[in-house]
Structure formats: C-alpha cells, structure tokens
Amino acid sequence: MENVNWFPLKQTLDIMTLELALILFIPLIVGLIVKFTLARIIKLPNKISNFVSTIVILMIFYKVVILVLG
C-alpha cells in the first residue's frame, strides 16, 4: 500500500481550516459578549437578551461568510 503525499494540499487545507475557524468562532464570540452585556450589565430579561444575541450571531455570521468566501 502506497503512502499518499499530502504536501501539495497542505496550503489549501490550512486556508480552509482558517476560513472555517473565522466563520464559526467570530460570530459565536461576539454573540456571547452581547449576551453577557445584555444579561449581566444592562440586566435585561433572559428571553430578550437571547433573542438579541441570536440576531447578532446571525448578522455577524452572514457578514463573515460574505467577507471570507466572497
């Protein structure tokens, strides 16, 4: 059985991994910061802060996908 040489794909895989990390982690971190700010500092009810943080996550997710893949 032959060993497969993955070296030509290494740069492509590194770029894809970085793009995936950017697409997933930036919206989640921003959403958690918004949730913490609304729930703990401003003291909004959980239902409202969850709703607002979900909208923020979706908006940031859309912008990051357009930025990274566009």
MODELLER restraints for C-alpha pairs under 7 A, 6 or more apart:
rsr = mdl.restraints
at = mdl.atoms
rsr.add(forms.Gaussian(group=physical.xy_distance, feature=features.Distance(at['CA:19:A'], at['CA:68:A']), mean=6.49, stdev=0.5))
rsr.add(forms.Gaussian(group=physical.xy_distance, feature=features.Distance(at['CA:23:A'], at['CA:61:A']), mean=6.57, stdev=0.5))
rsr.add(forms.Gaussian(group=physical.xy_distance, feature=features.Distance(at['CA:23:A'], at['CA:64:A']), mean=5.87, stdev=0.5))
rsr.add(forms.Gaussian(group=physical.xy_distance, feature=features.Distance(at['CA:23:A'], at['CA:65:A']), mean=6.03, stdev=0.5))
rsr.add(forms.Gaussian(group=physical.xy_distance, feature=features.Distance(at['CA:27:A'], at['CA:57:A']), mean=5.04, stdev=0.5))
rsr.add(forms.Gaussian(group=physical.xy_distance, feature=features.Distance(at['CA:27:A'], at['CA:60:A']), mean=5.30, stdev=0.5))
rsr.add(forms.Gaussian(group=physical.xy_distance, feature=features.Distance(at['CA:27:A'], at['CA:61:A']), mean=5.33, stdev=0.5))
rsr.add(forms.Gaussian(group=physical.xy_distance, feature=features.Distance(at['CA:28:A'], at['CA:57:A']), mean=6.33, stdev=0.5))
rsr.add(forms.Gaussian(group=physical.xy_distance, feature=features.Distance(at['CA:30:A'], at['CA:57:A']), mean=6.99, stdev=0.5))
rsr.add(forms.Gaussian(group=physical.xy_distance, feature=features.Distance(at['CA:31:A'], at['CA:53:A']), mean=5.14, stdev=0.5))
rsr.add(forms.Gaussian(group=physical.xy_distance, feature=features.Distance(at['CA:31:A'], at['CA:54:A']), mean=6.91, stdev=0.5))
rsr.add(forms.Gaussian(group=physical.xy_distance, feature=features.Distance(at['CA:31:A'], at['CA:56:A']), mean=6.10, stdev=0.5))
rsr.add(forms.Gaussian(group=physical.xy_distance, feature=features.Distance(at['CA:31:A'], at['CA:57:A']), mean=5.13, stdev=0.5))
rsr.add(forms.Gaussian(group=physical.xy_distance, feature=features.Distance(at['CA:34:A'], at['CA:53:A']), mean=5.80, stdev=0.5))
rsr.add(forms.Gaussian(group=physical.xy_distance, feature=features.Distance(at['CA:35:A'], at['CA:49:A']), mean=5.75, stdev=0.5))
rsr.add(forms.Gaussian(group=physical.xy_distance, feature=features.Distance(at['CA:35:A'], at['CA:50:A']), mean=6.54, stdev=0.5))
rsr.add(forms.Gaussian(group=physical.xy_distance, feature=features.Distance(at['CA:35:A'], at['CA:53:A']), mean=5.43, stdev=0.5))
rsr.add(forms.Gaussian(group=physical.xy_distance, feature=features.Distance(at['CA:38:A'], at['CA:44:A']), mean=5.72, stdev=0.5))
rsr.add(forms.Gaussian(group=physical.xy_distance, feature=features.Distance(at['CA:38:A'], at['CA:49:A']), mean=5.63, stdev=0.5))
rsr.add(forms.Gaussian(group=physical.xy_distance, feature=features.Distance(at['CA:39:A'], at['CA:45:A']), mean=6.59, stdev=0.5))
rsr.add(forms.Gaussian(group=physical.xy_distance, feature=features.Distance(at['CA:39:A'], at['CA:46:A']), mean=6.28, stdev=0.5))
rsr.add(forms.Gaussian(group=physical.xy_distance, feature=features.Distance(at['CA:39:A'], at['CA:49:A']), mean=6.01, stdev=0.5))
